[in-house]
Each structure stands twice: as C-alpha cells, then as structure tokens.
Amino acid sequence: MAYIHNRKALKTQRKHLRNHATSAEAVFWKYLKNKQIGGLKFRRQHSIGSYIVDFYCPALKLVLELDGEPHATPQREAYDVKRENYLKNLGIVVIRFENRYVFEYPMDIVEMILKIKEGMDSLY
C-alpha cells in the first residue's frame, strides 16, 4: 500500500493551516495536545491521501472535524461527503462538530473521545 499519511506535497499547506487555525481549532487543540485525553496522541492538520483533516488520532483511527460557515454550501457538503467516504474506506471514523459546539460543550466532545477509547480498549 502506498504511503498516504502526511505526504510531502501537502506539507506547506498543512503548516499554513496549523499557523492559521480557526478559533475553534485553537481552543480545542488545547484539550487534545500533549496526550491530555486518555493518553491519546492527536495530530492537527494531518493529511491522509490528498485530504487534510483537522485532528487525527492514529490509535483510534479517528478524525475530528470542526465545521464553520464555509461547510454550509452544497459544493462543500459534496466535497465533505467524498472525503468522508475515502476515509471510511480506510477504516477511519469521522466525527464532525460545529465550531460553536467546541465553545459551548467542549467536555462533551472529550467524553465522546473517551467512550470511543473505552470501546476500543474492550476489544483487546
């Protein structure tokens, strides 16, 4: 299988996205960085194939996407569906949250991640 994670061709774009994160991404990264949630390693602005995801946890094969207003257009929704199908075919689960949810209910997202981890742990 070809190498699909963090391809060099997308390095500049990934770096730009990290340096120009949305306010929701910046806030939620504070929860995810340094393995603060269940000891899980998260990567931000991680590329998989030709797509760049907001946050990726390799151990859970989990993508967290934070969606703002730009995702509300029909074109963007079609792109998101195509990207999500690609990731699903790789066995990666994608969970989407509106940006406002990060500000209003961040601990709900944290709890959801921990429940997913518990489910994975029970498999082993």
C-alpha positions in Angstrom: 0.0 0.0 0.0 1.3 3.5 -0.9 2.3 5.9 1.9 -0.8 8.1 2.5 -0.1 9.9 5.7 1.4 13.4 5.7 2.6 13.4 2.1 5.4 15.9 1.5 3.4 17.5 -1.3 0.9 18.8 1.3 3.5 19.9 3.9 3.3 23.6 3.1 -0.5 23.6 3.1 -0.6 21.7 6.4 1.8 24.1 8.0 -0.2 27.1 6.8 -3.4 25.6 8.2 -1.7 25.0 11.6 -0.4 28.5 11.7 -3.8 30.0 10.7 -6.1 27.8 12.8 -9.7 28.8 13.3 -10.5 30.0 16.8 -12.4 26.7 17.4 -9.4 24.6 16.3 -7.1 26.7 18.5 -9.3 26.2 21.5 -9.9 22.5 21.1 -6.2 21.9 20.4 -5.6 22.9 24.0 -7.6 19.9 25.1 -6.0 17.4 22.6 -2.3 18.3 22.7 0.2 16.5 24.9 -2.0 13.3 25.2 -4.3 15.0 27.7 -7.3 12.9 26.8 -6.9 9.3 27.8 -3.2 9.4 26.9 -4.2 9.6 23.2 -1.9 11.2 20.7 -3.7 13.6 18.3 -2.2 15.3 15.3 -3.6 18.5 13.9 -3.9 19.4 10.3 -2.8 15.9 9.4 -3.1 14.7 5.8 -4.5 11.4 4.7 -4.2 10.8 1.0 -4.9 14.1 -0.7 -7.1 15.4 2.2 -6.1 17.4 5.3 -8.1 16.7 8.4 -8.4 19.0 11.4 -7.4 16.4 14.0 -6.4 12.7 13.7 -5.8 10.1 16.4 -3.9 7.1 14.9 -4.6 4.8 17.8 -8.4 5.1 17.4 -8.3 5.8 13.6 -10.5 8.8 14.4 -10.8 12.1 12.7 -12.4 15.1 14.4 -13.6 17.8 12.1 -14.7 21.2 13.3 -17.1 22.9 10.8 -17.8 26.5 10.5 -19.9 28.5 8.0 -17.9 27.5 4.9 -19.1 23.9 5.2 -22.8 25.0 4.7 -22.6 25.3 0.9 -23.8 22.5 -1.4 -20.3 22.3 -3.0 -18.5 22.0 0.3 -21.0 19.4 1.6 -20.4 17.3 -1.6 -16.6 17.6 -1.1 -17.0 16.6 2.6 -19.1 13.5 1.7 -16.4 12.4 -0.9 -13.6 12.9 1.6 -15.6 11.1 4.4 -16.2 8.1 2.1 -12.5 8.0 1.2 -11.6 8.0 4.9 -14.3 5.4 5.8 -12.8 3.1 3.1 -9.5 3.2 5.1 -11.3 2.2 8.3 -11.2 5.8 9.7 -14.1 7.1 11.6 -15.0 10.8 11.1 -16.9 12.8 13.7 -18.0 16.4 12.9 -18.8 19.2 15.2 -20.0 22.7 14.6 -17.5 25.3 15.8 -19.9 26.6 18.3 -20.1 23.2 20.0 -16.4 23.5 20.9 -17.0 26.7 22.7 -20.3 25.6 24.4 -19.7 21.9 25.2 -16.0 21.0 24.9 -16.3 18.4 27.6 -19.0 16.6 25.7 -16.5 16.1 22.9 -13.8 15.0 25.4 -16.3 12.4 26.9 -17.2 11.1 23.4 -13.5 10.5 22.6 -13.0 8.7 25.9 -16.1 6.5 25.2 -14.6 5.6 21.8 -11.3 4.7 23.5 -13.2 2.6 26.1 -14.9 0.8 23.2 -11.5 0.1 21.5 -9.9 -1.0 24.8 -12.7 -3.5 25.4 -11.9 -5.2 22.0 -8.4 -6.1 23.3 
